[in-house]
Amino acid sequence: MQLYSKGPVLETPFEADYEDVSKVAGFIESKLVICYLRMKRPDLALNHSHSSIQLNPVAYQHYHHQATVFRLLAHYSEAARSAMIADYMYWLSGGSEQHISKLIKLYWQAMLEEAITKVSAFSVMYTSCTVKPTADGIEKAKDIFRKQHPTYTAYVFIDPAVVHCLPQATNWGLPVSQQYMITLGFKKQEDGSVLEKLRTCPTFIGSKAPFCPLTTKETERSIETLGKRILSVLDFIKCTNLAGVFCAGSGIMEKLLYAGYLCRLQRVKEQSQVINQALAELAVIPYLQDISQKEAKLLHALMADTMDTLEGSRTDKEICHQRQKIMINGTTQGEPTPDNRENFICWLNENLIYQSENVFLRNKELRTTRKQRAKVKRTQSVKTQPSLENAQHSQDVSKMAARTLIHPPPDSRDNKGLTSNE
């Protein structure tokens, strides 16, 4: 590390390419992972394994080290995905030794079987397919699953996209490899219904009142729900799906939300591990699927924004300047389309924030108005009640006076001695 920091590791330290520097830094991070593993401290090795992938996402050894760390931490679904990516990266980088690929696949298979054994909230079935299944085929698969797994029939979920692969029948060199359709059955209906929402479109699963801070109990409950009911299922699905889960951002957005909850509880170590894992997943995405040049620019922009946010280098002025480019007087400037991904993603985020803020402020204004009206009514009722009592009291007094008043008879002497002027 001292040689690396001083420059002699590279032939031309002052003119070195960024990729060369990143490769050296990634190599150092991988050696730190090995040292911590030998010390039997996988918790300390986890962040270094993520960092090595961020610096050099092409080296398959980094994913193998990450899989080992996850295995020692009993995160078998994530270990299986790391082993799968390691095998794919070995083939992508030109690896020709079949016995190395076979060993990686065996490791991937062992981690997958361990993950299936350890899960208790759901069960899984893989069905081999060559084309997209029809509605009748999906119903047949559900019936077969219900017969084989009668305990997990509260909610049966099938992803119609045939994109899953198993280590026993995977050959990355073939133009068309054997693919499978996944079927998941849950003991509780609410656990599986979330997947249907995430599959159709990105869904915000955070607090419904984002501008109201959660209490400690609510945050702990959200962590429990997000970690065990959502992230655990998504991680399991990804261990046989190379390109991701359902739609762009699913899985990563949930991890960032999970990191936000950990930050509220001041669990800094876990938060850093989750964020670094999300950054490592972002770094490897371009190598796992074919993307266009625009999507590559969007990926770089997302990673740059994430790093700037973590470092705290983005100022309010820069954010407002970016917002002015996208929003003008509450409307979009030439409303962005999915083809213009950078503006489109920013536009969606802006709309989500503004809609949540408007709903919150509107509800707050309605609550304030109702409180004011109720206060005015109470004040009027308090003022009206004494006046009514006074009026009633005066009426009662007048009636009593009318009953008790004695009219004296006219005195005859009043007219005596009076002369008429007529």
C-alpha positions as CSV (number, residue, x, y, z in Angstrom):
1,M,0.0,0.0,0.0
2,Q,2.9,2.4,0.7
3,L,4.4,1.6,-2.7
4,Y,1.0,2.2,-4.3
5,S,0.5,5.5,-2.5
6,K,4.0,6.7,-3.6
7,G,3.6,5.6,-7.2
8,P,6.3,3.1,-8.0
9,V,3.8,0.3,-8.5
10,L,2.9,1.8,-11.9
11,E,5.5,2.3,-14.6
12,T,4.4,5.9,-15.2
13,P,2.7,7.0,-12.0
14,F,2.1,10.6,-13.1
15,E,0.7,9.6,-16.5
16,A,-1.1,6.4,-15.4
17,D,-4.5,5.6,-16.8
18,Y,-7.5,5.7,-14.5
19,E,-8.2,2.0,-15.2
20,D,-4.7,1.0,-14.3
21,V,-4.9,2.9,-11.0
22,S,-8.3,1.3,-10.3
23,K,-6.9,-2.2,-11.0
24,V,-4.1,-1.7,-8.6
25,A,-6.4,-0.3,-5.9
26,G,-8.8,-3.2,-6.4
27,F,-5.9,-5.7,-6.1
28,I,-5.0,-4.1,-2.8
29,E,-8.6,-4.3,-1.6
30,S,-8.8,-8.0,-2.6
31,K,-5.6,-8.7,-0.6
32,L,-7.2,-7.0,2.5
33,V,-10.2,-9.3,2.0
34,I,-8.0,-12.3,2.1
35,C,-6.2,-11.1,5.2
36,Y,-9.4,-10.6,7.1
37,L,-10.7,-14.0,6.0
38,R,-7.6,-15.6,7.3
39,M,-8.2,-13.7,10.6
40,K,-11.8,-15.1,10.5
41,R,-13.3,-11.6,10.4
42,P,-15.7,-11.7,7.5
43,D,-17.6,-8.7,8.9
44,L,-14.4,-6.6,8.4
45,A,-13.8,-8.1,4.9
46,L,-17.2,-7.3,3.5
47,N,-16.7,-3.6,2.7
48,H,-13.3,-4.3,1.1
49,S,-14.9,-7.0,-1.1
50,H,-17.4,-4.4,-2.3
51,S,-14.7,-1.8,-2.9
52,S,-12.6,-4.2,-4.9
53,I,-15.6,-4.8,-7.2
54,Q,-16.2,-1.1,-7.6
55,L,-12.6,-0.4,-8.5
56,N,-12.3,-3.4,-10.9
57,P,-15.6,-5.0,-11.8
58,V,-14.1,-7.3,-14.5
59,A,-11.9,-9.4,-12.2
60,Y,-13.8,-12.6,-11.4
61,Q,-11.6,-13.3,-8.3
62,H,-13.2,-10.3,-6.6
63,Y,-16.7,-11.9,-6.9
64,H,-15.3,-15.2,-5.6
65,H,-13.9,-13.5,-2.5
66,Q,-17.2,-11.7,-2.1
67,A,-19.1,-15.0,-2.3
68,T,-16.8,-16.4,0.4
69,V,-17.5,-13.5,2.7
70,F,-21.2,-13.8,2.2
71,R,-21.1,-17.6,2.9
72,L,-19.3,-17.0,6.2
73,L,-21.9,-14.4,7.1
74,A,-24.7,-16.9,6.3
75,H,-26.0,-14.7,3.4
76,Y,-26.4,-17.7,1.0
77,S,-28.5,-16.0,-1.6
78,E,-26.1,-13.2,-2.1
79,A,-23.2,-15.7,-2.1
80,A,-24.9,-17.6,-4.8
81,R,-25.3,-14.5,-7.0
82,S,-21.6,-13.5,-6.4
83,A,-20.5,-17.0,-7.5
84,M,-22.8,-16.8,-10.6
85,I,-21.3,-13.4,-11.6
86,A,-17.8,-14.8,-11.0
87,D,-18.4,-17.6,-13.4
88,Y,-19.8,-15.2,-16.0
89,M,-16.9,-12.8,-15.6
90,Y,-14.4,-15.6,-16.0
91,W,-16.0,-16.5,-19.3
92,L,-16.4,-12.8,-20.3
93,S,-12.7,-12.1,-19.7
94,G,-11.6,-15.0,-21.9
95,G,-11.1,-17.8,-19.4
96,S,-10.7,-21.1,-21.1
97,E,-9.9,-23.5,-18.2
98,Q,-13.0,-25.7,-17.9
99,H,-12.1,-27.0,-14.5
100,I,-12.0,-23.5,-13.0
101,S,-15.5,-22.7,-14.4
102,K,-16.7,-26.1,-13.2
103,L,-15.5,-25.4,-9.6
104,I,-17.2,-22.0,-9.6
105,K,-20.4,-23.5,-10.8
106,L,-20.3,-26.2,-8.1
107,Y,-19.8,-23.4,-5.5
108,W,-22.8,-21.5,-7.1
109,Q,-24.9,-24.7,-6.9
110,A,-24.0,-25.3,-3.3
111,M,-24.9,-21.8,-2.2
112,L,-28.2,-22.0,-4.1
113,E,-29.2,-25.2,-2.5
114,E,-28.2,-23.8,0.9
115,A,-30.3,-20.7,0.3
116,I,-33.3,-22.8,-0.7
117,T,-32.9,-24.9,2.5
118,K,-32.6,-21.9,4.8
119,V,-35.6,-19.9,3.6
120,S,-38.8,-20.5,5.6
121,A,-41.3,-17.8,4.5
122,F,-41.5,-19.1,0.9
123,S,-40.7,-22.0,-1.4
124,V,-39.4,-22.2,-5.0
125,M,-39.9,-24.2,-8.2
126,Y,-38.0,-23.9,-11.5
127,T,-39.6,-24.9,-14.7
128,S,-37.6,-25.2,-17.9
129,C,-38.9,-23.1,-20.8
130,T,-37.7,-22.0,-24.2
131,V,-40.4,-19.4,-25.0
132,K,-42.5,-17.1,-22.9
133,P,-45.2,-19.1,-21.3
134,T,-48.9,-18.6,-22.1
135,A,-51.6,-18.0,-19.5
136,D,-52.6,-21.7,-19.6
137,G,-48.9,-22.6,-19.0
138,I,-48.7,-20.3,-16.0
139,E,-51.9,-21.8,-14.5
140,K,-50.5,-25.3,-15.0
141,A,-47.3,-24.4,-13.3
142,K,-49.2,-22.9,-10.4
143,D,-51.3,-26.1,-10.0
144,I,-48.2,-28.3,-10.0
145,F,-46.6,-26.0,-7.4
146,R,-49.7,-26.2,-5.2
147,K,-49.6,-30.0,-5.3
148,Q,-45.8,-30.2,-4.5
149,H,-45.8,-27.4,-1.9
150,P,-49.2,-27.3,-0.2
151,T,-47.9,-25.3,2.7
152,Y,-46.9,-22.4,0.6
153,T,-50.1,-21.6,-1.3
154,A,-51.3,-18.4,0.4
155,Y,-49.9,-16.5,-2.6
156,V,-48.2,-18.0,-5.7
157,F,-46.1,-15.7,-7.8
158,I,-44.7,-16.5,-11.3
159,D,-42.4,-14.3,-13.2
160,P,-43.4,-14.8,-16.8
161,A,-40.0,-13.6,-18.1
162,V,-37.9,-16.7,-18.8
163,V,-34.5,-15.3,-17.7
164,H,-33.4,-17.6,-14.9
165,C,-30.5,-20.0,-15.2
166,L,-29.3,-22.9,-13.0
167,P,-25.6,-23.9,-12.6
168,Q,-26.2,-27.4,-13.7
169,A,-27.3,-26.3,-17.2
170,T,-25.5,-23.1,-17.8
171,N,-23.0,-22.5,-20.6
172,W,-22.2,-18.9,-21.2
173,G,-20.5,-19.7,-24.5
174,L,-23.6,-21.0,-26.2
175,P,-25.8,-18.5,-28.1
176,V,-28.9,-20.0,-26.4
177,S,-28.6,-21.7,-23.0
178,Q,-31.3,-23.6,-21.0
179,Q,-33.4,-21.1,-19.2
180,Y,-36.1,-21.5,-16.5
181,M,-39.2,-19.8,-15.2
182,I,-39.4,-19.3,-11.5
183,T,-42.4,-19.9,-9.2
184,L,-42.5,-18.7,-5.6
185,G,-45.1,-19.7,-3.0
186,F,-45.6,-17.8,0.2
187,K,-47.1,-18.7,3.6
188,K,-48.5,-15.1,3.9
189,Q,-50.3,-13.3,1.1
190,E,-48.8,-9.9,2.0
191,D,-45.3,-11.2,1.5
192,G,-45.9,-12.2,-2.1
193,S,-48.2,-9.3,-3.2
194,V,-45.2,-6.9,-3.0
195,L,-43.5,-8.8,-5.8
196,E,-46.4,-8.3,-8.2
197,K,-46.1,-4.5,-7.6
198,L,-42.4,-4.5,-8.1
199,R,-42.6,-6.6,-11.2
200,T,-45.1,-4.3,-13.0
201,C,-43.4,-0.9,-12.1
202,P,-41.0,0.6,-9.6
203,T,-43.0,1.1,-6.4
204,F,-42.2,3.3,-3.5
205,I,-42.4,1.1,-0.4
206,G,-41.3,3.7,2.2
207,S,-43.3,5.8,4.5
208,K,-46.6,7.3,3.1
209,A,-45.8,10.6,4.8
210,P,-42.1,11.1,3.8
211,F,-41.9,14.6,5.4
212,C,-42.9,13.2,8.8
213,P,-40.0,11.6,10.6
214,L,-40.6,8.1,11.8
215,T,-40.4,7.1,15.4
216,T,-37.8,4.6,16.6
217,K,-40.4,1.8,16.8
218,E,-41.8,2.6,13.3
219,T,-38.2,2.6,11.9
220,E,-37.5,-0.8,13.5
221,R,-40.7,-2.2,12.2
222,S,-39.9,-0.9,8.7
223,I,-36.4,-2.5,8.8
224,E,-38.0,-5.8,9.8
225,T,-40.5,-5.6,7.0
226,L,-38.1,-4.5,4.3
227,G,-35.2,-6.8,5.3
228,K,-37.1,-10.1,5.8
229,R,-40.2,-9.7,3.5
230,I,-38.7,-7.8,0.5
231,L,-34.9,-7.8,0.3
232,S,-34.6,-11.4,1.2
233,V,-36.9,-12.5,-1.6
234,L,-35.3,-10.1,-4.1
235,D,-31.8,-11.4,-3.2
236,F,-33.0,-15.0,-3.7
237,I,-34.5,-14.2,-7.1
238,K,-31.3,-12.5,-8.2
239,C,-29.1,-15.6,-7.5
240,T,-30.4,-17.2,-10.7
241,N,-31.1,-14.0,-12.7
242,L,-27.9,-12.5,-14.1
243,A,-29.3,-9.3,-15.5
244,G,-31.2,-8.3,-12.3
245,V,-34.7,-8.7,-10.9
246,F,-37.7,-7.2,-12.7
247,C,-37.2,-3.6,-13.8
248,A,-34.4,-1.1,-13.7
249,G,-33.5,-0.2,-10.1
250,S,-35.5,-2.8,-8.3
251,G,-33.4,-4.3,-5.5
252,I,-31.0,-1.4,-5.5
253,M,-33.6,1.3,-4.5
254,E,-34.8,-1.0,-1.7
255,K,-31.3,-1.4,-0.4
256,L,-30.8,2.4,-0.4
257,L,-34.1,2.8,1.5
258,Y,-33.0,0.1,3.9
259,A,-29.7,2.1,4.4
260,G,-31.7,5.2,5.2
261,Y,-33.6,3.3,8.0
262,L,-30.3,2.1,9.4
263,C,-29.0,5.7,9.4
264,R,-32.0,6.7,11.5
265,L,-31.1,4.1,14.1
266,Q,-27.4,5.2,13.9
267,R,-26.3,1.7,12.8
268,V,-23.5,3.2,10.8
269,K,-21.5,0.0,10.1
270,E,-24.5,-1.8,8.6
271,Q,-25.4,1.3,6.7
272,S,-22.0,1.5,5.0
273,Q,-22.1,-2.2,4.1
274,V,-25.5,-1.8,2.4
275,I,-24.5,1.3,0.5
276,N,-21.2,-0.2,-0.7
277,Q,-23.0,-3.3,-1.8
278,A,-25.4,-1.1,-3.8
279,L,-22.5,0.7,-5.4
280,A,-20.8,-2.6,-6.3
281,E,-24.0,-3.7,-8.0
282,L,-24.2,-0.5,-10.0
283,A,-20.6,-0.9,-11.1
284,V,-21.2,-4.4,-12.5
285,I,-24.5,-3.8,-14.3
286,P,-22.9,-2.7,-17.6
287,Y,-21.1,-6.0,-17.9
288,L,-24.2,-8.2,-17.2
289,Q,-26.4,-6.9,-20.0
290,D,-26.3,-5.1,-23.3
291,I,-27.0,-1.4,-22.9
292,S,-27.0,1.5,-25.2
293,Q,-24.7,4.5,-25.0
294,K,-27.4,6.7,-23.5
295,E,-28.0,4.1,-20.8
296,A,-24.3,3.9,-20.1
297,K,-24.2,7.7,-19.6
298,L,-27.2,7.5,-17.3
299,L,-25.4,4.8,-15.2
300,H,-22.3,6.9,-14.9
301,A,-24.5,9.9,-13.9
302,L,-26.3,7.8,-11.2
303,M,-23.0,6.6,-9.8
304,A,-21.6,10.1,-9.8
305,D,-24.7,11.5,-8.0
306,T,-24.5,8.7,-5.5
307,M,-20.8,9.4,-4.7
308,D,-21.4,13.1,-4.5
309,T,-24.3,12.6,-2.1
310,L,-22.2,10.3,0.1
311,E,-19.3,12.8,0.1
312,G,-21.7,15.7,0.7
313,S,-20.1,17.7,-2.2
314,R,-23.4,18.5,-3.9
315,T,-24.7,21.9,-2.8
316,D,-28.2,23.3,-2.8
317,K,-27.3,25.7,-5.5
318,E,-26.2,22.9,-7.9
319,I,-29.4,20.9,-7.1
320,C,-31.6,24.0,-7.7
321,H,-29.7,24.6,-11.0
322,Q,-30.4,21.1,-12.1
323,R,-34.0,21.4,-11.1
324,Q,-34.4,24.6,-13.1
325,K,-33.2,22.8,-16.2
326,I,-35.9,20.2,-15.8
327,M,-38.9,22.1,-14.3
328,I,-40.2,25.5,-15.3
329,N,-43.1,26.8,-13.4
330,G,-44.2,23.3,-12.3
331,T,-44.2,22.0,-15.9
332,T,-41.5,20.0,-17.8
333,Q,-39.3,21.7,-20.3
334,G,-40.2,19.7,-23.4
335,E,-41.5,16.8,-21.3
336,P,-38.8,14.1,-21.2
337,T,-39.4,10.8,-22.8
338,P,-37.9,7.4,-21.9
339,D,-35.5,7.9,-24.8
340,N,-33.9,10.8,-23.0
341,R,-33.1,8.7,-19.9
342,E,-31.2,11.3,-17.9
343,N,-33.9,13.9,-17.9
344,F,-36.6,11.3,-17.7
345,I,-35.2,9.8,-14.4
346,C,-34.7,13.2,-12.9
347,W,-38.2,14.2,-14.0
348,L,-39.7,11.1,-12.3
349,N,-37.8,11.8,-9.1
350,E,-38.9,15.5,-9.2
351,N,-42.5,14.6,-9.8
352,L,-42.5,12.0,-7.0
353,I,-41.0,14.5,-4.5
354,Y,-43.3,17.4,-5.6
355,Q,-46.4,15.2,-5.5
356,S,-45.5,13.9,-2.0
357,E,-44.8,17.4,-0.8
358,N,-48.1,18.8,-2.3
359,V,-50.1,16.0,-0.8
360,F,-48.5,16.5,2.6
361,L,-49.0,20.3,2.5
362,R,-52.6,20.0,1.3
363,N,-53.5,17.6,4.1
364,K,-51.7,19.8,6.6
365,E,-53.7,22.8,5.3
366,L,-56.9,20.9,5.6
367,R,-56.1,19.8,9.1
368,T,-55.3,23.4,10.1
369,T,-58.5,24.7,8.5
370,R,-60.6,22.1,10.3
371,K,-58.9,22.9,13.6
372,Q,-59.6,26.6,13.1
373,R,-63.2,26.0,12.2
374,A,-63.7,23.8,15.3
375,K,-62.0,26.5,17.5
376,V,-64.3,29.2,16.1
377,K,-67.4,27.0,16.7
378,R,-66.3,26.3,20.2
379,T,-65.8,30.0,20.8
380,Q,-69.1,31.0,19.4
381,S,-70.9,28.4,21.4
382,V,-69.3,29.6,24.6
383,K,-70.3,33.2,23.8
384,T,-73.8,32.3,22.7
385,Q,-74.6,30.2,25.8
386,P,-74.3,33.1,28.4
387,S,-76.4,35.4,26.2
388,L,-79.1,32.8,25.9
389,E,-79.0,32.2,29.7
390,N,-79.3,36.0,30.3
391,A,-82.2,36.3,27.9
392,Q,-84.0,33.4,29.6
393,H,-83.2,34.9,33.0
394,S,-84.7,38.3,32.0
395,Q,-87.8,36.6,30.6
396,D,-88.3,34.7,33.8
397,V,-87.9,37.9,35.9
398,S,-90.4,39.8,33.8
399,K,-92.9,37.0,34.1
400,M,-92.5,36.9,37.9
401,A,-92.8,40.6,38.1
402,A,-96.0,40.5,36.1
403,R,-97.5,37.9,38.5
404,T,-96.5,39.7,41.7
405,L,-97.3,43.4,40.8
406,I,-100.4,44.9,42.7
407,H,-102.3,47.7,41.0
408,P,-103.9,50.0,43.7
409,P,-107.5,51.2,43.1
410,P,-108.0,54.8,41.9
411,D,-108.3,57.3,44.8
412,S,-111.4,59.4,44.7
413,R,-109.5,62.2,46.4
414,D,-107.3,62.6,43.4
415,N,-110.1,64.5,41.6
416,K,-111.1,66.7,44.6
417,G,-110.3,70.3,44.5
418,L,-109.6,70.1,40.8
419,T,-111.4,72.5,38.6
420,S,-112.0,71.9,35.0
421,N,-110.6,74.3,32.6
422,E,-113.2,73.6,30.1
